[in-house]
Structure formats: C-alpha cells, structure tokens
Amino acid sequence: MTPAQDRQHIAALIDEATAAGASLAAACAVLDLSPRTLQRWQDPSGGICEDRRPDAARPAPRNKLSEAERDEIVATCNAPEFASLPPSQIVPCLADQGKYIASESSMYRVLKERRQNLRRGRAPPQAGRSRLRASRQRGPARSGPGISPGCLGQWLAPSSTSISSSTSSAGRSLAGRSTNGRQQSSQRRYSSVLSGRRAASQARWCCMRIMAAP
C-alpha cells in the first residue's frame, strides 16, 4: 500500500513530466507504475485519494465459528474419553455417535489458538537421543552408520576365501609345473595373483569405508 503523501508526490512528478512533453505511459514506466494505477488513485474531483483498503468493511464469513462453538470444541477435546486422542481420531469417533461439531482442521486451529495443540495422552514423551551422544557411546571401534559387525564379517569373508583360494591355486600351480608344463603353470600363477589382488582391493575398500564413516 502506498501512503497518500507518496501518491501525491508521484502524481506531481508524472504531471511535471507530461507537461514537459513526455507521454503518460513513458512517465509511469520510469517510476515502474501502471497508468491504470494512477487513474485509480485519482478521485472524481481531480485530486489523489487515500488508500481505502485498511478502512474497508470486511464482513465475517457465515460459516465462522462462534465463541460458544469454540468453547464446545475445547470442552469436547478435553473430555475424559477424548483427552488422549488427536482431532484426527476425535472426529471419526463423534461421527460414529452421530455427532458433528467441527471439521478436523477447525479443531486443530481452535486448539492452536487456545494453546492446547500439544502432545495429547498420559504417556510421557519419549526422550530422544542425540546423534553425537549415541556415536560417543559406541566407542572407538564403531563401524559407522549402516555397517554392523556381522555385515563387516560378511564383507571380509570373501576376502579370506579369496586369499585361501589363491594360496591353494599357487600350491596347485607349483605341483603341476612338472606334469602339465610351463604354460599351464604360468596361467595358474596369473589367476592366483589376480585373485589375491582382488581380495586385497576388497579389504582395502572395506577399511576406507570404515575410516570415512563419521
């Protein structure tokens, strides 16, 4: 909303620009104003009228809750049978009894206005544990979020299996060097070395995952 004093000043600047030869649209564009807005500011006598929106009569809607209805909502929500239930459950319970006081959103709004939109029920609220406190309780040997000791054992199990298989493959390659020839033993040696590298890279990846955990 533009105050009446600012409106008069803007109208005087535009009148001065138009008197100097500028068009009304160009003068309004400089002030980032629509010519229609300037026309709406002018009263029938030629002056600049004030903004009548703050003093405009705004009738209350017909479906507005009265104070008696608001008191009834609060009394119903605080009744012994509904004291531990939220409005999302109170409205269906009243509907089963053939009663309708207000909608669910209206109940929430009225309870918020009366500062009763808090936790409902007799059970005490559950104490939350901070993430920092929980991480300190785990100690230095924590495995990070999403990494349990059992899962870590499952990750490391293929590594040990690969290492044992690489050792057995190396033993078999040494035993078959004299029987199957140099070419077959070199292929087995290459496969054992490759499996050992895979096991080492997998173990290194697990260690990096643990160290990167917060």
Residue frames as a rotation matrix with the C-alpha (Angstrom) as fourth column:
MET 1
0.576 0.818 0.000 0.00
0.818 -0.576 0.000 0.00
0.000 0.000 -1.000 0.00
THR 2
-0.464 -0.701 0.542 1.24
0.711 -0.659 -0.244 3.42
0.528 0.272 0.804 -0.95
PRO 3
-0.304 0.349 -0.886 0.59
0.750 -0.486 -0.449 6.23
-0.588 -0.801 -0.114 1.58
ALA 4
0.696 0.688 0.206 -1.35
0.683 -0.545 -0.486 9.29
-0.223 0.479 -0.849 0.44
GLN 5
0.578 -0.543 -0.609 1.69
-0.300 -0.836 0.460 11.58
-0.759 -0.083 -0.646 0.71
ASP 6
-0.515 -0.790 0.332 3.73
0.006 0.384 0.923 9.31
-0.857 0.478 -0.193 -1.59
ARG 7
-0.016 0.597 0.802 0.83
0.922 0.319 -0.218 9.13
-0.386 0.736 -0.555 -4.03
GLN 8
0.879 0.359 -0.312 0.63
0.257 -0.910 -0.324 12.89
-0.401 0.205 -0.893 -4.25
HIS 9
0.134 -0.913 -0.385 4.39
-0.441 -0.402 0.802 13.15
-0.887 0.063 -0.457 -4.80
ILE 10
-0.562 -0.308 0.768 4.32
0.435 0.680 0.591 10.52
-0.704 0.666 -0.249 -7.57
ALA 11
0.375 0.790 0.485 1.36
0.881 -0.141 -0.451 12.22
-0.287 0.597 -0.749 -9.24
ALA 12
0.767 -0.147 -0.624 3.18
-0.132 -0.989 0.071 15.58
-0.628 0.028 -0.778 -9.13
LEU 13
-0.321 -0.947 0.006 6.27
-0.256 0.093 0.962 14.08
-0.912 0.307 -0.272 -10.79
ILE 14
-0.410 0.235 0.881 4.19
0.782 0.588 0.207 12.50
-0.470 0.774 -0.425 -13.54
ASP 15
0.719 0.693 -0.041 2.29
0.598 -0.649 -0.471 15.76
-0.353 0.314 -0.881 -14.14
GLU 16
0.412 -0.657 -0.631 5.61
-0.386 -0.753 0.532 17.61
-0.825 0.024 -0.564 -14.42
ALA 17
-0.605 -0.662 0.442 6.93
0.089 0.495 0.864 15.04
-0.791 0.562 -0.240 -16.92
THR 18
-0.063 0.658 0.751 3.80
0.949 0.273 -0.159 15.14
-0.309 0.702 -0.641 -19.07
ALA 19
0.810 0.331 -0.483 3.83
0.237 -0.940 -0.247 18.96
-0.536 0.086 -0.840 -19.02
ALA 20
-0.002 -0.909 -0.418 7.40
-0.452 -0.372 0.811 18.83
-0.892 0.190 -0.410 -20.38
GLY 21
0.053 0.102 -0.993 6.25
-0.999 0.008 -0.053 16.74
0.003 0.995 0.102 -23.36
ALA 22
-0.923 -0.385 0.013 6.60
-0.386 0.922 -0.042 13.13
0.004 -0.044 -0.999 -22.14
SER 23
-0.184 0.876 -0.446 3.80
-0.377 0.356 0.855 10.68
0.908 0.326 0.265 -22.62
LEU 24
0.371 0.427 0.824 1.87
-0.917 0.032 0.397 9.33
0.144 -0.903 0.404 -19.65
ALA 25
0.985 0.015 -0.170 2.93
-0.009 0.999 0.035 5.73
0.171 -0.033 0.985 -20.35
ALA 26
0.219 -0.976 -0.018 6.64
0.333 0.091 -0.939 6.67
0.917 0.199 0.345 -20.56
ALA 27
-0.206 -0.264 0.942 6.49
-0.683 -0.651 -0.331 8.71
0.701 -0.712 -0.046 -17.34
CYS 28
0.654 0.506 0.563 4.76
-0.756 0.472 0.454 5.86
-0.035 -0.722 0.691 -15.50
ALA 29
0.850 -0.380 -0.365 7.26
0.214 0.881 -0.422 3.33
0.482 0.280 0.830 -16.89
VAL 30
-0.110 -0.923 0.368 10.16
-0.174 -0.347 -0.922 5.34
0.979 -0.165 -0.122 -15.40
LEU 31
-0.326 0.057 0.943 8.55
-0.927 -0.215 -0.308 5.07
0.185 -0.975 0.123 -11.96
ASP 32
-0.937 -0.004 -0.348 7.59
-0.010 1.000 0.017 1.41
0.348 0.019 -0.937 -12.56
LEU 33
-0.586 0.808 -0.059 3.93
-0.108 -0.149 -0.983 2.31
-0.803 -0.570 0.175 -12.27
SER 34
-0.585 0.477 0.656 0.95
0.807 0.420 0.414 1.39
-0.078 0.772 -0.631 -14.38
PRO 35
-0.899 0.305 0.314 -1.15
-0.185 -0.915 0.359 4.19
0.397 0.265 0.879 -15.86
ARG 36
0.020 0.948 -0.319 -4.21
0.145 0.313 0.939 2.30
0.989 -0.065 -0.131 -14.67
THR 37
-0.074 -0.112 -0.991 -2.92
0.977 0.192 -0.095 2.53
0.201 -0.975 0.096 -11.10
LEU 38
-0.943 -0.282 -0.178 -2.51
0.308 -0.940 -0.143 6.29
-0.127 -0.190 0.974 -11.41
GLN 39
-0.571 0.805 0.162 -6.03
-0.276 -0.374 0.885 6.55
0.773 0.461 0.436 -12.78
ARG 40
0.158 0.639 -0.753 -7.33
0.572 0.563 0.597 4.53
0.805 -0.525 -0.276 -9.81
TRP 41
-0.513 -0.429 -0.744 -5.62
0.858 -0.290 -0.425 6.90
-0.033 -0.856 0.516 -7.38
GLN 42
-0.960 0.125 0.251 -7.48
-0.065 -0.971 0.232 9.92
0.272 0.206 0.940 -8.73
ASP 43
-0.523 0.832 -0.184 -10.78
0.529 0.148 -0.835 10.87
-0.668 -0.535 -0.518 -7.14
PRO 44
0.192 0.686 0.702 -13.71
0.981 -0.109 -0.162 12.41
-0.034 0.720 -0.693 -9.08
SER 45
0.880 0.169 -0.445 -12.68
0.232 -0.968 0.091 15.93
-0.415 -0.184 -0.891 -8.02
GLY 46
0.787 -0.612 0.082 -9.27
-0.092 -0.248 -0.965 15.56
0.610 0.751 -0.251 -9.67
GLY 47
0.277 -0.702 0.656 -7.20
-0.958 -0.257 0.129 15.05
0.078 -0.664 -0.743 -6.51
ILE 48
-0.423 -0.492 -0.761 -5.42
-0.313 0.867 -0.387 11.99
0.850 0.075 -0.521 -5.16
CYS 49
0.605 0.726 0.328 -7.44
-0.615 0.163 0.772 9.87
0.506 -0.668 0.545 -2.77
GLU 50
-0.274 -0.664 0.696 -6.09
-0.948 0.310 -0.077 7.79
-0.165 -0.680 -0.714 0.08
ASP 51
-0.725 -0.032 -0.688 -5.97
-0.243 0.946 0.212 4.03
0.644 0.321 -0.694 0.19
ARG 52
-0.030 0.841 0.540 -9.33
-0.960 -0.176 0.220 2.86
0.280 -0.512 0.812 1.49
ARG 53
0.071 0.048 -0.996 -8.38
-0.160 0.987 0.036 -0.78
0.985 0.156 0.078 1.96
PRO 54
-0.872 -0.407 -0.273 -7.41
0.169 0.273 -0.947 -0.52
0.460 -0.872 -0.169 5.65
ASP 55
-0.782 0.616 0.099 -10.79
-0.441 -0.433 -0.786 1.02
-0.441 -0.658 0.610 6.49
ALA 56
-0.492 0.622 -0.609 -12.82
-0.610 0.252 0.751 -1.24
0.621 0.741 0.255 4.23
ALA 57
0.079 0.635 0.769 -15.72
-0.938 0.309 -0.159 -3.14
-0.339 -0.708 0.620 5.80
ARG 58
-0.616 -0.317 -0.721 -14.98
-0.539 0.837 0.091 -6.85
0.575 0.445 -0.687 5.78
PRO 59
0.368 0.822 0.434 -17.97
-0.911 0.225 0.346 -8.86
0.187 -0.523 0.832 6.95
ALA 60
-0.464 -0.508 0.726 -17.30
-0.696 0.716 0.055 -12.08
-0.547 -0.480 -0.686 8.76
PRO 61
-0.735 0.197 -0.649 -18.00
-0.433 0.600 0.673 -15.27
0.522 0.776 -0.355 6.80
ARG 62
0.231 0.954 0.192 -21.24
-0.837 0.095 0.539 -17.05
0.496 -0.285 0.820 7.53
ASN 63
0.699 0.039 -0.714 -19.54
0.113 0.980 0.164 -20.29
0.707 -0.195 0.680 8.49
LYS 64
-0.338 -0.838 0.428 -17.27
-0.371 -0.300 -0.879 -18.66
0.865 -0.456 -0.210 11.08
LEU 65
-0.140 0.225 -0.964 -17.25
0.719 0.692 0.057 -20.45
0.680 -0.686 -0.259 14.41
SER 66
0.534 0.377 0.757 -18.78
-0.263 -0.776 0.573 -18.55
0.803 -0.505 -0.315 17.28
GLU 67
-0.392 -0.697 0.600 -17.22
-0.786 -0.085 -0.612 -18.38
0.478 -0.712 -0.515 20.72
ALA 68
0.276 0.558 0.782 -19.75
-0.849 0.523 -0.074 -20.88
-0.451 -0.644 0.618 22.04
GLU 69
0.965 0.055 -0.256 -18.82
-0.196 0.801 -0.566 -23.35
0.174 0.597 0.783 19.32
ARG 70
0.096 -0.994 -0.052 -15.13
-0.389 0.011 -0.921 -22.84
0.916 0.109 -0.386 20.04
ASP 71
-0.301 -0.147 0.942 -15.73
-0.954 0.044 -0.298 -23.49
0.002 -0.988 -0.154 23.73
GLU 72
0.709 0.616 0.344 -17.63
-0.598 0.783 -0.170 -26.65
-0.374 -0.086 0.923 22.81
ILE 73
0.695 -0.533 -0.482 -14.69
-0.187 0.514 -0.837 -27.86
0.694 0.672 0.258 20.70
VAL 74
-0.332 -0.868 0.369 -12.25
-0.617 -0.096 -0.781 -27.31
0.714 -0.487 -0.504 23.56
ALA 75
-0.050 0.385 0.922 -14.57
-0.946 0.277 -0.167 -28.98
-0.320 -0.880 0.350 26.07
THR 76
0.908 0.404 -0.114 -15.04
-0.417 0.833 -0.364 -31.98
-0.052 0.378 0.925 23.76
CYS 77
0.394 -0.838 -0.379 -11.31
-0.190 0.329 -0.925 -32.41
0.899 0.436 -0.030 23.14
ASN 78
-0.565 -0.621 0.543 -10.66
-0.631 -0.098 -0.770 -32.20
0.532 -0.777 -0.336 26.89
ALA 79
0.544 0.801 0.249 -13.35
-0.808 0.420 0.413 -34.72
0.226 -0.426 0.876 27.77
PRO 80
0.095 -0.559 0.824 -12.08
-0.683 0.565 0.462 -37.86
-0.724 -0.607 -0.328 29.56
GLU 81
0.523 0.153 0.839 -12.88
0.298 0.889 -0.348 -40.14
-0.799 0.432 0.419 26.61
PHE 82
0.838 -0.199 0.508 -11.12
0.477 -0.184 -0.859 -37.84
0.264 0.963 -0.059 24.11
ALA 83
0.867 -0.489 -0.100 -8.34
-0.337 -0.722 0.604 -36.34
-0.367 -0.490 -0.790 26.24
SER 84
-0.017 -0.929 0.370 -5.72
-0.160 0.368 0.916 -38.73
-0.987 -0.044 -0.155 24.87
LEU 85
0.137 0.146 0.980 -6.84
0.859 0.476 -0.191 -38.61
-0.494 0.867 -0.060 21.23
PRO 86
-0.857 -0.403 -0.321 -5.93
0.172 -0.811 0.559 -36.16
-0.486 0.424 0.764 18.48
PRO 87
-0.144 0.849 -0.508 -8.62
-0.615 -0.479 -0.626 -34.42
-0.775 0.222 0.591 16.42
SER 88
-0.474 -0.069 -0.878 -7.94
-0.837 0.345 0.425 -36.85
0.273 0.936 -0.222 13.56
GLN 89
-0.842 0.200 -0.500 -9.42
0.263 0.963 -0.058 -39.58
0.470 -0.180 -0.864 15.78
ILE 90
-0.758 0.596 -0.267 -11.97
0.107 -0.290 -0.951 -37.48
-0.644 -0.749 0.156 17.66
VAL 91
-0.420 0.615 -0.667 -13.90
-0.860 -0.504 0.076 -36.53
-0.289 0.606 0.741 14.52
PRO 92
-0.521 0.262 -0.812 -14.45
-0.397 0.768 0.502 -40.19
0.755 0.584 -0.296 13.41
CYS 93
-0.873 0.210 -0.441 -15.49
0.475 0.572 -0.669 -41.16
0.112 -0.793 -0.599 16.94
LEU 94
-0.611 0.682 -0.401 -18.06
-0.233 -0.639 -0.733 -38.37
-0.756 -0.355 0.550 17.01
ALA 95
-0.439 0.441 -0.783 -19.26
-0.884 -0.053 0.465 -39.40
0.163 0.896 0.413 13.55
ASP 96
-0.762 0.151 -0.630 -19.86
0.113 0.988 0.101 -42.94
0.638 0.006 -0.770 14.81
GLN 97
-0.718 0.505 -0.478 -22.05
0.570 0.034 -0.821 -41.44
-0.399 -0.862 -0.313 17.54
GLY 98
0.070 0.770 0.634 -23.95
0.968 -0.207 0.144 -39.33
0.243 0.603 -0.760 15.01
LYS 99
0.673 0.093 -0.734 -22.44
0.422 -0.863 0.278 -36.02
-0.607 -0.497 -0.620 16.17
TYR 100
0.075 -0.666 0.743 -20.63
0.905 -0.268 -0.331 -33.30
0.419 0.697 0.582 14.24
ILE 101
0.487 0.002 -0.874 -19.08
0.607 -0.720 0.336 -30.31
-0.628 -0.694 -0.352 15.98
ALA 102
0.588 -0.388 -0.710 -16.43
-0.634 -0.766 -0.106 -29.10
-0.503 0.512 -0.697 13.55
SER 103
0.859 -0.341 -0.382 -14.00
-0.140 0.560 -0.816 -30.39
0.492 0.755 0.433 10.98
GLU 104
0.604 -0.705 -0.371 -10.61
0.797 0.526 0.298 -31.80
-0.015 -0.476 0.880 11.84
SER 105
-0.314 -0.753 0.578 -8.77
0.725 -0.583 -0.366 -28.71
0.613 0.304 0.729 10.61
SER 106
0.238 0.467 0.852 -11.09
-0.216 -0.830 0.515 -26.43
0.947 -0.306 -0.097 12.63
MET 107
0.965 0.084 -0.249 -10.37
0.204 0.361 0.910 -28.43
0.166 -0.929 0.331 15.77
TYR 108
0.143 -0.985 -0.094 -6.64
0.986 0.150 -0.069 -28.15
0.082 -0.083 0.993 15.20
ARG 109
-0.292 -0.239 0.926 -6.98
0.377 -0.919 -0.118 -24.40
0.879 0.315 0.358 14.59
VAL 110
0.611 0.593 0.525 -9.05
-0.266 -0.471 0.841 -23.80
0.746 -0.653 -0.130 17.73
LEU 111
0.854 -0.350 -0.384 -6.69
0.518 0.518 0.681 -25.86
-0.039 -0.781 0.624 19.88
LYS 112
-0.150 -0.943 0.296 -3.75
0.923 -0.241 -0.300 -23.90
0.355 0.228 0.907 18.49
GLU 113
-0.038 0.205 0.978 -5.46
-0.010 -0.979 0.205 -20.61
0.999 -0.002 0.039 19.33
ARG 114
0.840 0.400 0.365 -6.10
-0.370 -0.070 0.927 -21.81
0.396 -0.914 0.089 22.89
ARG 115
-0.094 -0.987 0.128 -2.50
-0.902 0.030 -0.431 -23.11
0.422 -0.156 -0.893 23.10
GLN 116
0.246 0.230 0.942 -3.66
-0.662 0.750 -0.011 -26.68
-0.708 -0.621 0.336 23.62
ASN 117
0.890 0.021 -0.455 -2.25
-0.401 0.511 -0.760 -28.11
0.216 0.859 0.464 20.41
LEU 118
-0.112 -0.929 0.353 0.39
-0.993 0.120 0.001 -30.04
-0.043 -0.350 -0.936 22.33
ARG 119
-0.737 -0.199 -0.646 1.11
-0.287 0.957 0.033 -33.71
0.612 0.210 -0.763 22.83
ARG 120
0.149 0.897 0.415 -2.05
-0.942 0.001 0.335 -35.43
0.301 -0.441 0.846 23.97
GLY 121
0.440 0.051 -0.897 -2.09
0.023 0.997 0.068 -38.52
0.898 -0.051 0.437 26.18
ARG 122
0.946 -0.035 0.323 -0.95
-0.325 -0.066 0.943 -39.69
-0.012 -0.997 -0.074 29.58
ALA 123
0.655 -0.753 0.067 2.23
0.752 0.658 0.050 -41.40
-0.082 0.017 0.996 28.45
PRO 124
0.432 -0.569 -0.700 5.35
-0.020 -0.782 0.623 -39.26
-0.902 -0.254 -0.349 28.95
PRO 125
0.853 -0.148 -0.500 7.12
-0.521 -0.213 -0.826 -38.13
0.016 0.966 -0.259 25.79
GLN 126
0.803 -0.590 0.087 9.89
0.592 0.806 0.003 -40.37
-0.072 0.049 0.996 24.62
ALA 127
0.558 -0.683 -0.471 13.31
-0.235 -0.675 0.700 -38.93
-0.796 -0.280 -0.537 25.36
GLY 128
0.977 -0.212 -0.027 15.27
0.012 0.180 -0.984 -38.54
0.214 0.961 0.178 22.17
ARG 129
0.443 -0.896 -0.027 18.93
0.490 0.217 0.844 -39.38
-0.751 -0.387 0.535 21.97
SER 130
0.622 -0.288 -0.728 21.23
-0.603 -0.769 -0.211 -37.04
-0.499 0.571 -0.652 20.16
ARG 131
0.943 -0.269 -0.197 23.30
0.010 0.613 -0.790 -38.42
0.333 0.743 0.581 17.33
LEU 132
0.122 -0.956 0.267 26.54
-0.562 -0.288 -0.776 -37.15
0.818 -0.055 -0.572 18.86
ARG 133
0.003 -0.068 0.998 25.80
-0.979 0.205 0.017 -38.81
-0.206 -0.976 -0.066 22.18
ALA 134
0.864 0.359 0.354 24.95
-0.283 0.926 -0.249 -42.10
-0.417 0.114 0.902 20.52
SER 135
0.731 -0.647 -0.218 28.15
-0.079 0.238 -0.968 -42.01
0.678 0.725 0.123 18.49
ARG 136
-0.098 -0.784 0.613 30.22
-0.853 -0.252 -0.458 -41.44
0.513 -0.568 -0.643 21.64
GLN 137
0.325 0.288 0.901 28.62
-0.798 0.595 0.098 -44.45
-0.508 -0.750 0.423 23.32
ARG 138
0.975 0.046 -0.217 29.69
-0.169 0.786 -0.595 -46.70
0.143 0.617 0.774 20.51
GLY 139
0.549 -0.829 0.111 33.34
0.081 0.185 0.979 -46.11
-0.832 -0.528 0.169 21.34
PRO 140
-0.083 -0.693 -0.716 36.36
-0.729 -0.448 0.518 -46.00
-0.680 0.564 -0.468 19.07
ALA 141
-0.861 -0.296 0.413 35.59
-0.014 0.827 0.562 -49.37
-0.508 0.478 -0.716 17.49
ARG 142
0.156 0.981 -0.114 32.42
-0.191 -0.084 -0.978 -48.18
-0.969 0.174 0.174 15.75
SER 143
-0.473 -0.276 0.837 31.76
0.638 0.548 0.541 -49.41
-0.608 0.789 -0.083 12.25
GLY 144
-0.967 0.072 -0.244 29.90
-0.196 -0.821 0.536 -46.36
-0.161 0.566 0.808 11.03
PRO 145
-0.136 0.991 -0.010 26.27
-0.650 -0.097 -0.754 -45.89
-0.748 -0.096 0.657 10.01
GLY 146
0.656 0.524 -0.543 24.88
-0.753 0.404 -0.519 -48.82
-0.053 0.749 0.660 8.10
ILE 147
-0.011 -0.721 -0.693 27.92
-0.452 0.622 -0.640 -51.05
0.892 0.306 -0.333 8.87
SER 148
0.761 0.294 0.578 27.34
-0.648 0.327 0.687 -53.69
0.013 -0.898 0.440 11.52
PRO 149
-0.190 -0.895 0.403 29.97
-0.828 0.367 0.425 -56.14
-0.528 -0.253 -0.811 12.77
GLY 150
0.101 0.277 0.956 28.08
0.158 0.944 -0.290 -59.01
-0.982 0.181 0.052 11.19
CYS 151
0.963 0.266 0.040 27.93
0.099 -0.212 -0.972 -57.22
-0.250 0.940 -0.231 7.86
LEU 152
0.431 -0.883 -0.187 31.60
-0.898 -0.440 0.010 -56.37
-0.092 0.164 -0.982 8.16
GLY 153
-0.239 -0.495 0.836 32.35
-0.424 0.827 0.369 -60.04
-0.874 -0.266 -0.407 8.73
GLN 154
0.548 0.504 0.668 30.37
0.394 0.549 -0.738 -60.89
-0.738 0.667 0.103 5.62
TRP 155
0.927 -0.246 -0.284 32.44
-0.376 -0.601 -0.706 -58.39
0.002 0.761 -0.649 3.62
LEU 156
0.060 -0.989 0.132 35.71
-0.981 -0.034 0.190 -59.72
-0.184 -0.141 -0.973 4.92
ALA 157
0.269 0.085 0.959 34.70
-0.216 0.976 -0.026 -63.37
-0.938 -0.200 0.281 4.50
PRO 158
0.975 0.055 0.216 35.06
0.190 0.306 -0.933 -63.34
-0.118 0.950 0.288 0.68
SER 159
0.561 -0.828 -0.001 38.48
-0.762 -0.516 -0.391 -61.74
0.324 0.220 -0.920 1.11
SER 160
-0.096 -0.600 0.794 39.74
-0.798 0.524 0.299 -64.59
-0.595 -0.605 -0.529 3.31
THR 161
0.555 0.359 0.750 38.19
0.105 0.865 -0.491 -67.10
-0.825 0.351 0.443 0.94
SER 162
0.972 -0.216 -0.093 39.91
-0.141 -0.222 -0.965 -65.46
0.187 0.951 -0.247 -2.00
ILE 163
0.225 -0.947 0.230 43.24
-0.971 -0.237 -0.028 -65.43
0.081 -0.217 -0.973 -0.16
SER 164
-0.022 -0.196 0.980 42.91
-0.454 0.876 0.165 -69.12
-0.891 -0.441 -0.109 0.75
SER 165
0.810 0.360 0.464 41.88
0.228 0.535 -0.814 -69.95
-0.541 0.764 0.351 -2.80
SER 166
0.778 -0.594 -0.206 44.84
-0.542 -0.467 -0.698 -68.00
0.319 0.655 -0.686 -4.14
THR 167
-0.048 -0.819 0.572 47.17
-0.935 0.237 0.262 -69.93
-0.350 -0.522 -0.778 -1.81
SER 168
0.205 0.183 0.962 45.70
-0.031 0.983 -0.181 -73.27
-0.978 0.008 0.207 -2.88
SER 169
0.987 0.157 0.044 45.92
0.044 0.000 -0.999 -72.21
-0.157 0.988 -0.007 -6.52
ALA 170
0.426 -0.900 -0.087 49.57
-0.884 -0.395 -0.250 -71.28
0.191 0.183 -0.964 -6.05
GLY 171
-0.153 -0.472 0.868 50.22
-0.648 0.712 0.272 -74.67
-0.746 -0.520 -0.415 -4.44
ARG 172
0.552 0.431 0.713 48.50
0.215 0.753 -0.622 -76.49
-0.806 0.496 0.324 -7.26
SER 173
0.938 -0.238 -0.251 50.44
-0.330 -0.402 -0.854 -74.49
0.102 0.884 -0.456 -9.83
LEU 174
0.037 -0.978 0.203 53.73
-0.995 -0.017 0.103 -75.44
-0.097 -0.206 -0.974 -8.18
ALA 175
-0.094 -0.042 0.995 52.70
-0.304 0.953 0.011 -79.09
-0.948 -0.301 -0.103 -8.01
GLY 176
0.658 0.461 0.596 51.60
0.358 0.504 -0.786 -79.22
-0.662 0.730 0.167 -11.63
ARG 177
0.494 -0.538 -0.683 54.64
-0.729 -0.685 0.012 -77.45
-0.474 0.492 -0.730 -13.04
SER 178
-0.562 -0.801 0.206 56.40
-0.588 0.562 0.582 -80.72
-0.582 0.205 -0.787 -13.65
THR 179
-0.435 0.462 0.773 53.35
0.425 0.862 -0.276 -82.54
-0.794 0.209 -0.571 -15.09
ASN 180
0.527 0.814 0.245 51.38
0.643 -0.193 -0.741 -80.05
-0.556 0.548 -0.625 -17.19
GLY 181
0.016 -0.592 0.806 54.20
0.941 -0.264 -0.212 -77.89
0.338 0.762 0.553 -18.48
ARG 182
-0.764 -0.478 -0.434 55.34
0.606 -0.762 -0.227 -74.33
-0.222 -0.436 0.872 -18.08
GLN 183
-0.777 0.491 0.394 52.39
-0.055 -0.676 0.735 -72.73
0.627 0.549 0.552 -19.93
GLN 184
0.200 0.913 -0.356 49.70
0.367 0.267 0.891 -74.22
0.908 -0.309 -0.282 -17.68
SER 185
0.003 -0.261 -0.965 51.60
1.000 0.001 0.003 -73.30
0.000 -0.965 0.261 -14.51
SER 186
-0.935 -0.354 0.030 52.02
0.355 -0.934 0.039 -69.70
0.014 0.047 0.999 -15.67
GLN 187
-0.375 0.879 0.295 48.26
-0.066 -0.343 0.937 -69.41
0.925 0.332 0.187 -16.28
ARG 188
0.406 0.522 -0.750 47.51
0.688 0.366 0.626 -70.72
0.601 -0.771 -0.211 -12.80
ARG 189
-0.418 -0.634 -0.651 50.06
0.895 -0.411 -0.175 -68.37
-0.156 -0.655 0.739 -11.28
TYR 190
-0.903 0.115 0.414 48.44
0.069 -0.912 0.405 -65.44
0.424 0.395 0.815 -13.08
SER 191
0.062 0.998 -0.022 44.98
0.092 0.017 0.996 -66.42
0.994 -0.064 -0.091 -11.84
SER 192
0.253 -0.014 -0.967 46.23
0.934 0.264 0.240 -66.77
0.252 -0.964 0.080 -8.26
VAL 193
-0.774 -0.581 -0.251 47.91
0.621 -0.773 -0.127 -63.38
-0.121 -0.254 0.960 -8.35
LEU 194
-0.670 0.596 0.442 44.73
-0.074 -0.646 0.760 -61.82
0.739 0.476 0.477 -9.83
SER 195
0.348 0.829 -0.437 42.51
0.409 0.284 0.867 -63.33
0.843 -0.481 -0.240 -7.13
GLY 196
-0.090 -0.463 -0.882 44.93
0.995 -0.073 -0.063 -62.13
-0.035 -0.883 0.468 -4.46
ARG 197
-0.951 -0.244 0.191 44.81
0.268 -0.956 0.115 -58.60
0.154 0.161 0.975 -5.84
ARG 198
-0.217 0.949 0.229 41.00
-0.028 -0.240 0.970 -58.69
0.976 0.204 0.078 -5.83
ALA 199
0.393 0.332 -0.858 40.96
0.784 0.366 0.501 -59.82
0.480 -0.869 -0.116 -2.21
ALA 200
-0.502 -0.666 -0.552 43.41
0.847 -0.508 -0.158 -57.08
-0.175 -0.546 0.819 -1.23
SER 201
-0.876 0.208 0.436 41.42
0.024 -0.883 0.469 -54.39
0.483 0.422 0.768 -3.05
GLN 202
0.138 0.980 -0.143 38.20
0.205 0.113 0.972 -55.58
0.969 -0.164 -0.185 -1.42
ALA 203
0.233 -0.122 -0.965 39.76
0.966 0.141 0.215 -55.48
0.110 -0.982 0.151 2.06
ARG 204
-0.815 -0.569 -0.113 41.21
0.574 -0.819 -0.015 -52.02
-0.084 -0.077 0.993 1.33
TRP 205
-0.529 0.708 0.469 37.77
-0.010 -0.557 0.830 -50.80
0.849 0.434 0.302 0.21
CYS 206
0.420 0.682 -0.599 36.23
0.599 0.288 0.747 -52.04
0.682 -0.672 -0.287 3.49
CYS 207
-0.182 -0.576 -0.797 38.89
0.965 -0.262 -0.030 -50.21
-0.192 -0.774 0.604 5.52
MET 208
-0.940 -0.149 0.306 38.33
0.245 -0.921 0.302 -46.98
0.237 0.359 0.903 3.58
ARG 209
-0.098 0.985 0.144 34.57
0.153 -0.128 0.980 -47.30
0.983 0.118 -0.138 4.16
ILE 210
0.406 0.205 -0.891 35.09
0.870 0.210 0.445 -47.67
0.278 -0.956 -0.093 7.90
MET 211
-0.515 -0.709 -0.481 37.55
0.809 -0.587 -0.001 -44.76
-0.282 -0.390 0.877 8.10
ALA 212
-0.852 0.218 0.477 35.22
0.129 -0.794 0.594 -42.49
0.508 0.567 0.648 6.10
ALA 213
0.109 0.935 -0.337 32.31
0.724 0.158 0.672 -43.12
0.682 -0.317 -0.659 8.49
PRO 214
0.013 -0.073 0.997 31.53
-0.351 -0.934 -0.064 -40.07
0.936 -0.350 -0.038 10.71
